[in-house]
Amino acid sequence: MQPGIVALRRALTAAWQNDLRAVRQDGYDVERGREAWAFIQRFNQLIADLRAPIQRAWGPGGLVHVADSPDIAGPGPRVSMTRVKLRNHGNLVAIEASTHSEGEAKPNAGLGLDREIEVVGVAPLVFVQELYGTLTAFLQTALSVDFELGGSRWLFEQVAAEQFVSNARWPALAELYQRVTREYAVDDSFEKVIETFAPGTTENGETEVKLGLENLHRCRDTDPDIANFIQVVKLAVAADEVDTWVTSEAVAHDFQLDSESCMKLGRLLRAEKDVTSSRP
């Protein structure tokens, strides 16, 4: 996943995570009778909030065109060549997608974004998941990417990364599930989470949730530990060329790492089998 896409994914999941926290704390309020209006307004606001990372999603090669739509009666937000118009149909929000061509937007049901969403009488969690599911689908289509945000695995991975960064250890499944369900609104059963992260395990939640480097990179606040990992790999490659060993003491001294950073680095190296098994 390219750096620009990673940055956008991180910004998107940060907003999503905050709203799931608000739902869990009974703080996500939608005025009765204005559910469709609230859905459309929040969707348009999210596009405006994410303007900067959307523009930089393709990297230094050029800015992605982003057009906000603060007026819910307006044409709808546009990203690159794709525009979506959300219409207030009372109990429903109707999504209509179009593609810009030759200076005008032409309806394009072939994008797979057109649908109707029930927003009245649904639980706050359903409202939030529909909102971010719609936003994710729009951005993925407009940018031709896959954020890999299906289901709630991303949330459990983000919380696992937070615990790793803070505590220098990977959380056990039971510990992770307890924290996520305590702080965020989710509807996954414990059995489903076990099947996601440790299928076939017999340890009853004691299995550690270890993220590979690629998955860790998608999570927020992990860049310093990933940078340490990359530095050590480069150092190990250079040492291997002259047939010498790299010690933890030398790494800590050369990169000025404290004991906690060294612990995290060691766990990342052990998790990456291709690195730790490359030397006989």
N, C-alpha and C positions, 0 to 999 in steps of 0.2 A: 504494500500500500504506500503510495507516494506521500512525501511529507506534507504537501498541501492538503491532501485528502485526509490524512491523519489529523491535522490541525482542525479541519472542519468537523470531523467526526467527534473529536474531543469537545469542541464547543457545543455541538448538538447534544451530546450525551450529558454535558453539564447542565444544560437547561432542562432536559428530560428528567434527570436525577433530582433536581430541585423541585420539580412539580410532583414527582412521585413521593418525595419527602412531605410536601404540603398535603397531599392526599392522605398520607398515613397519619398526619397530625390533625386531620379534620380541618385543615386551613385552606383547602382549595374550593372556593365558593363560586358558584355560577348562579346568577340571578334567575329565579324562576320566571319563565315567560320570555327570556332573552337568551336562551341556550344557543340557538343558531348564530345569533349576532356575536355572542361571546366566542364561539368557536372560530368564526371567520376573523374576528378582530385579533385574537391570540395568534392565529396562523400568520396573518399579515405582519404582526409585530415581530414574530420569530424570524421571518425573512429579513426584516429591517435590522434586528439585533445581530444576525449572522452575516450581514452584508460583507464585512471585511474578510472573514475566513472563506466565504463563498468566492469572492473575487480572486483570492490567492490560491484557490483549490488546484489549479493546473500548474502551479509553480511559477518560476521566473519567466516562463515563455510568453506570458501575457495575462492580462486581467480578464476574468469572466464577467460578462455583462450582467448586471443585476439591476432590476427596476423595482423599487418598492411600490406598494399600493396601500398607503395609509387609510384611504377612504374605502370602506367596505363596499360601497356602491361603484367603485372604480373598476378598471379593466382587470385587476388581479395582478399579483406579482409575476415577474418574468426573470428567469435565470437562463443565460445563454440564449438559445433559440426557442425555449419552451416557456409557455405562460399557462397559469392555471387561474381560473375564475371560480370562486366559491360563492354559491348563491343561497340565499336564505329562503327556504321553503317551509318555514314554520317549524314543524317537528323534525325536519330533515335539513341537511346541508348537501347541496348537489355540487359535485366537482365536474368542471368542464375544462379539458385541456386543449391547447392549441399550439401550433408550431408556426414560428415566424418565417415567412418566405416572401421575398420580393417586396419587403417593406410593409407587409400586413400579416396579421395573425389569422391562421386558418384552422378551424376545428379539426382535431386529430384524435378520434376515439381509439385509433390503433396504438396509441402510446400506452394504453391500459390503465390510465389514471381516472377515467370517467366513472363515477359511481355515486350512490347516495348513502349518506351516513345518518343514522338515527341518533339524535342528540337530546331528545326530551325523554325524561323518565329513566335515564341510564345512570349507573353508578359513576361517581367521580373518576374511579380508576379506568372505567371503560372510556369515558370522555377523553381522558389524558392519553390513553393508548391509541385511540383513534386519531387524535390530533397529531401525535408524533409519528404514527405510522403513515399518515397522509403526507406529512412534511418530508419524511425519509424517502418515500416513494417518489415524490416530486423531484427532490434533489438528486436522487440516484438516476432518474430518467434524464433530467436536464444535463447532468455532468457525465453520464455514461459510466458510472462507477457502482460498486457494491460495497456499502458500509459494513455489511455483515452484522446487522442489528435486528435480525429476526429473533423473536422470543425475548427472554430476559437474561440470557447468558451474559450479555455485555455488562449488565448491572452487577452481577455476581463477580465477574472478572475485575471490574473497576474497584469494588469494595475489597476484593482479595489483594489487588495492587496497593490500595491505600494501607491495608494492614501490613503488607510486606515493607513498604517504604517507612512506615512509622515504627514497626516493631522488629524489623530485620529478620522476620521469619514468615513462612507461609501459614495461613490459617488452616485448621482442620475443617472438613466439610460441615460438621455440626456447628462449629463456632461461626463459620461464615454464614450459614443459613439463619442462625439466630440473630446475628447482627443485621443482615439485610431485611429480614421480616420485622425486626423491631424498629428500624429506621425508615423503611420505604414500603409503599403499597405494592405488593406483588401477590399473585395468585398461584404461584408454583408450589407444589407439594414437596416435602423433603425427599420423597422417593424419586420425583422427577429430577431434582437437582443432583441426586446421587447418580442417576442414570446419565445425566449430562456430563458430569466431571469424572466419575469413577464407575463406569458400567461394570457390573459383575463383582464389585467389591464385597467383601464379607466383614469389613471392619466397622460397620455401623456408624459411619460418620467420622471416624478417626483419620481417614485418609486426608493427607495434605493436598490442598488445591495449589498446584504449582503451575505458573504461567510460563510458556515459552517466550523467548525474546520478542517474537513478532506480536504475540498477544499483549505482552507487557507494553510494547511501544505504542499500542493504540490507546492505552490508559493515560490519564492525566497525572502529572507530577512525578513521572518516572524517568525523565530525561537525564538527570545527574547520574543515576545508577546505571543506566544504559551506556552513558558516555564512559564511565569507569570500566565497564565490561569491554567496550571496544578498544580502549587504551591498553588494557591488559592483554587482549588477544593480539594486538599489534606487537606488544612487547614480547609475548611468547613466540610469535613467528620469527622475530629477529633473533631471539635467544636460540631457537631451534636451528637456525642457520649456522650458528657457531657452536652448536652442541653443548649448550649450558642450560642450567635450570633457572627457573624464575621462582623465587621464594615469596611467601606472603609478607615477610618482613621487608623485603626489597620493594615490593609493590606499595606497601603502606608508606614507606619512606619516600619513594620517588614521586608518588602522586598525592602525598600529604593526606592520607585517608585516616579517619578515626576508626576505632574498633568496630562501631556499628556499620560503617560503610564497608569495611573489610568483610564482615559477616555476610552482608547482603551480596557482595561481589562473589564470595565463595559459593553461596547458594545458587546464584545465577550460573556460575561456571559448572557446578554439578548438574544443574538442570539441562544444560546444553550438552548432550552426550557427544555430539560431533566435535566439540571443542576438547572436552576432557579426555576423550578416548583417542585423540589424534596422535598422541605420543605414546610409544610403547613403555 
